Amino acid sequence: MRNPAAVLGALGRLQQVGVAAGVLVAVVVGAFGVGVIGAPGVETVENRFTGVSGNTTTVGTAITVSNPNPIGVSLGGTTVVYTVSMNDVAVASGEKRGISLDRGNTTLQLSTRMRNGQIPAWWVTHIANGERTQIYIDANVTDSLAGDRSFAVTQEKTVETDIMGAFNSTETRPVDANRPFVSDPVLYINETRGSWNRDGLTESETPLDVEFDVYNPKPTPYTVTGIGYTTYMNDVRVGTGETENSEIIMSGERETVGITTTIDNGNLDEWWVTHLQRNQNTTMYIDFYLLVEGGGEQFRVDLDAIDYETNVETDIFGNKDQYPTGEGTESSGDPTEGSDGRSTDASGSDGTATPSGGTGTDDGGLLGTL
């Protein structure tokens, strides 16, 4: 039979240990709450394009989280949430829960796949905003031990383009028919103007109004019966069309003829792939022609003199020189059936991040955090 005094003594020691553990937990929680033990915070967020395929674009996100304490901590109640958007169109979003931090800074590596079908929606906002895009990056750490306090960092960057600026010109350019028994030039283009028709902008089409001031140097009148065009962006045909006109240009006179060209926004996801493959560079080319009647015949005149070519360059995250996309870069791959968008990797820099779970969003064109 056990000694009653010994049993009572053991129970007393267990009670003391339990009380001590409870006090320790209370002290830790209280220390976080009053700031004796520092709560983690977000130091920096860096994004880059890490791959592109026919259907998806991969965005890599590096979030540096600071641990101000002299020792490493395991924060089961800590959540890191981040979002990246271009003019309110989401391109990356996700979270990490339950992370372990060494002292100092720890960098979490996350990756999100965006459906390229998001690109037409972004393009519409870019044109509607005067060829301006606001890149918004938000990241915050929420710690349950610190009373669910959040520590956030927000970054913002503006990306601007001027696609049609160089089209506006007062340079006089000759137009040759390149036909037998026709003396060239048959016409002169004295001025060209172009602007986005934002009032006609829709989810499916981007209209562009262009005008030419045409001078007839010949002794006989010409009638412009039609204007045609084909638009390419990095060899991807994004628009083509022809309009009927009936503009008579008398001898020695100058008349204005115009057309509203249209970009088919449904082709822009294909263009986007080439834009990233060329390290965010695009050559835009518009091929124009006139249908002309004169001297008793009708013929097509290619407007080689005013065919428009311009280079469009972007640096969406501001680091493409450091992280170029193109030949030799990582391919994102297309999503496979059954992907649940859960976080599967994280690596540390200046520390080791160990996530216990993470989930990316699967709405708004995003396929989740990898």
Secondary structure, 3 states (H helix, E strand, C coil): CCCHHHHHHHHHHHHHHHHHHHHHHHHHHHHHHHCCCCCCEEEEEEEEEEEECCCEEEEEEEEEEEECCCCCEEEEEEEEEEEEEECCEEEEEEEEEEEEECCEEEEEEEEEEEEHHHHHHHHHHHHHCCCEEEEEEEEEEEEHHHCCEEEEEEEEEEEECCCCHHHCECCCEEECCCCCCCCCCCEEEEEEEEEECHHHCCCCEEEEEEEEEEECCCCCCEEEEEEEEEEEECCEEEEEEEEEEEEEECCCCEEEEEEEEEEEHHHHHHHHHHHHHCCCEEEEEEEEEEEEEECCEEEEEECCCCCEEEEEECCCCCCCCCCCCCCCCCCCCCCCCCCCCECCCCCCCCCCCCCCEEEECCCCCEEEEC
